[in-house]
Amino acid sequence: MVVNKTDLAPHVGADLAVMRADMAKARGERPDVFTDLTRLVDVGEVARFVAQAGGLPAPLSEVA
């Protein structure tokens, strides 16, 4: 699960720590990432997961 726009959380009253705890309870060991893709925060982690889960080659940034 990708939780994007984490930079907006304080502006909308969202508590990322609570969200993370709730996700851990609901999702168990399944993968998740909190990100802000506009500012490229953890974009590499998202790209790696998509590549690995989809059976694709590693993202270009990891090949070079």
N, C-alpha and C positions, 0 to 999 in steps of 0.2 A: 504494500500500500504506500502510495506517495502522498504525503501531506505537504502541499505547496503553499506558497505565500506566507511562510512563517513570520515574515517581517510585519505582517498586518495584525498579528495576534493581539498585541497590546492595544491596538486601536479599536478592536471589536469586542474586547473583554474576554478573549479566549486565553486559557491558561495551558500552555504547551506541556507543562509537567503533568497536568491532569489528563490531557489528551494522550500523552505517551503511556501513562499508567493504564488508562482505559483500553488503549489498543493492545497493550501487552496481555491484559486479561482476556480480551476478546479474540485475539489472533494467535496467542501462544508464541511458538517459535517461527511463525511465518515472517518473511522479510518485510521491513518497513523503513522508510526514510522521511525525515522532516527536512524540507528544502525551501529555497527561494530561488527558483530557476531564472527569474528575471535578473538577479544579481549573480547567477552561476554558483550559488551555494550548494554544494554536494551534487552538482550536475554529473560529475564523474561517477559517483556511486549509482545514480539512476541509469546512466549509460551502460555501466558494467553489468548491472542486473538485467537490463533488457537484452543485452548481447548474450549473456550466459543463459538466461531462461529461454531465449529464442533460438539457441544453437547457432548464433552468429559469431563472426570473428570478433576479437577484442576491439574496443573503440580505438580509433586512430591514435589518440593521445597516449595509449598504452603500448602501441606497436613501435612508435618512433623511439 
